Amino acid sequence: MVYGSHVAVFGCKGCRKCISVCGENAIFYSCGRVQIDMQKCNSCGQCVSHCPNKALLLMD
């Protein structure tokens, strides 16, 4: 876990590959893109490393 960090979504193409790698079930699909439930997200970065479109970023 990275304290003080969060995952941001920019330019999601809707492939949903990140959803299956999230162990916290913090990612959901809505309105044509993925969204992050920050109450569940532990900022592990698995979704970031699996996004083929580089649409997810781990921010400080």
LOMIKE-515223 format. One record per residue (C-alpha): x, y, z; residue number from 1; residue in one letter. Coordinates in steps of 0.05 Angstrom, whole numbers, plus 5000, padded with zeros to 4 digits. Example, Ala and Ser with C-alpha at 12.3 -4.5 7.8 and 13.67 -1.06 7.14 Angstrom:
! residues 2
    xx    yy    zz    k  r
  5246  4910  5156    1  a
  5273  4979  5143    2  s
***
This chain:
! residues 60
    xx    yy    zz    k  r
  5000  5000  5000    1  m
  5024  5069  4983    2  v
  4998  5119  5034    3  y
  4977  5187  5007    4  g
  4972  5161  4936    5  s
  4911  5149  4893    6  h
  4895  5122  4824    7  v
  4870  5171  4772    8  a
  4834  5153  4707    9  v
  4852  5193  4644   10  f
  4828  5172  4575   11  g
  4798  5105  4592   12  c
  4778  5066  4529   13  k
  4732  5019  4567   14  g
  4770  4953  4557   15  c
  4758  4935  4631   16  r
  4823  4895  4638   17  k
  4839  4931  4703   18  c
  4775  4907  4736   19  i
  4796  4834  4738   20  s
  4864  4849  4770   21  v
  4837  4892  4827   22  c
  4839  4850  4890   23  g
  4799  4902  4928   24  e
  4741  4904  4878   25  n
  4752  4979  4877   26  a
  4742  4988  4801   27  i
  4675  4990  4767   28  f
  4650  5007  4697   29  y
  4602  5064  4689   30  s
  4586  5116  4635   31  c
  4634  5086  4584   32  g
  4696  5084  4629   33  r
  4723  5052  4692   34  v
  4718  5089  4757   35  q
  4756  5079  4822   36  i
  4721  5072  4890   37  d
  4773  5107  4932   38  m
  4743  5079  4996   39  q
  4763  5009  4973   40  k
  4827  5024  4933   41  c
  4893  5011  4969   42  n
  4936  5043  4914   43  s
  4973  4978  4900   44  c
  4982  4996  4826   45  g
  4961  4930  4796   46  q
  4909  4964  4753   47  c
  4960  5015  4729   48  v
  5009  4962  4706   49  s
  4955  4922  4670   50  h
  4922  4980  4632   51  c
  4941  4972  4558   52  p
  4921  5044  4544   53  n
  4961  5076  4600   54  k
  4896  5108  4624   55  a
  4907  5095  4698   56  l
  4960  5133  4736   57  l
  4985  5126  4807   58  l
  4987  5197  4834   59  m
  5019  5225  4897   60  d
***
